[in-house]
Amino acid sequence: MEEFKGSNIFLNIPVFIADDPDLTDKQLLIFGEIFSMLNVTSAFFMSNEAIAKRRRCTVRTVQIALDKLESKGYIKRHYVTDEKNNTKRNITLGGELNFMGGMKFNSWGERNEFHGGDETDFTQIEHINKTTNRSSSTPTPSKNVFNKLKKIGIPENGMNTPVIIDYIDQLGDDLVAHAIDYMADQAQRPNMNYLKKILEGYLNKNIKTVAQAKQSEEAFKTQQTTYANKRSNRRRIVQKETLPDWAQEGYQVPKLSDEDRVALEAKRKKLEAKMFGKKDK
């Protein structure tokens, strides 16, 4: 039998998990990937990199999703060390799934009925190169994001699109759209690297709303202005200290004594004689 490498038709997700408001669309899809494979193989050893590739997101997004799913009791991660001291991770269902309408899994991943044979409701999500289960006939806020990117010359393609959708899942459409507007206003040449730097800054600072982003950007602008003023003041101080005496404001030409005048006149005559003497030759 060929090795099972993930569902190609449907991702099965229990309804009560699909309705969990704490989970993003991407986190639900990642759980569906895990749940579907466990239903066939009873073991899930897929790496974060492999999950990220299948679900078209970053490894960081996968790690955040697994942390969230485990914290809610939907999955459990186990680490197994083999005889060669290689550590391998296995994911199983968590304790919160023990009450799922009477469903449990045996060692082969087959469904068994108990507690009167109750049936468990599932939400099926088609696995056909879509990042969410939104209806294609209903406009989504994400279109606004991609329209903004298109206007500043960033194309919607196989490299940029998964990255943008990943950030939308983590930050929301409005905040990503604001980041694009901010970049367009600040950068001479808007690009994906600049945009990712802004969005990563939002994640690192735990910025979740446009209002918080604007507050942070205003604080940064004030900081930059203060720094520029300090540098300008330092330059003016250094310039004033290094000016010669005759260039200082209020400088007065010193008066010469009679002896100084006589000496200066003698030097002048000596210089003239030397110059005219060379000219005569």
C-alpha positions, 0 to 999 in steps of 0.5 A: 500500500502506498504511503499516505501523505495527506488528504487529497479530497476532504479535510474532516473537522468536528463541528464544535472545533470548526465553530471555535471562535479562537481558531483562525481559518488557517489553524482549522485547516492545519487541524483538519490536516492532522485529523484526516491523517490520524483517521487513516494512519493513527499516527501523524509524523509530518514535520512543520515544514511539510505542513507549511508546504501543504497548507501554503503558509510559513513554518511560524504559522504552523508552530503557532497553530500547533501551540494553540491546538494543544493548549485547547486540548485538541491535539497532543504532541509526543517526542520519541527517541529511537535507538540512534538517538534521533528524536521524532515528533508524533501528534495524537488527538487531545483529551478534549476530543474524548467527548465527541459525540461518542466517537473514538479511534482504535489503534488502526485509526478506525471509527468505533461507536460507543455510548449508544452509537451516537454519530459525530457531526463533521465539517468537510472542507474541500482540499482544492487549492483554496486557503479558506472555506469562504464561498467564492461567490461572496467578495472577501475583505482580502480582495481589498488587500490584493488590490492595494498591492497591485496598485503599488506594483506588487503582483499576486503570484505563487510567492507573494499570495501565500505570504500575504494570506498567512499574515491576514490569518494572523493580523486580519485584513484591516491591519494588513491593508493599513501596513500596505498604505503605510509602506506606500507612503513611506517607501520610495520603492514599495516591496514585499521585504519592506511589507514583511518587515512592517508586519513582523513588527506588528507581530513582535509588538503584539499590535492587533488593531489599526489604532494600535499601529497608528499609535506605534507609528506616531511614537516612532516618528516622534522618536526619529524627529527627536533624534534628528534634532539632537544630531543637528544641535550637536553639529551646530555646536561643533561648528561653532567651536572650530571656527577661527577667531576672526570668524567669530561674531563680534570679532575686532581687529587688534590694534598694532603698536608703533613697534609692530608697525615698524617691523611690519613695514620692514618685512613688506619692503624686504618682500618687495625688494626680493620680488622685484629683484627676481623680476629684473633678472 
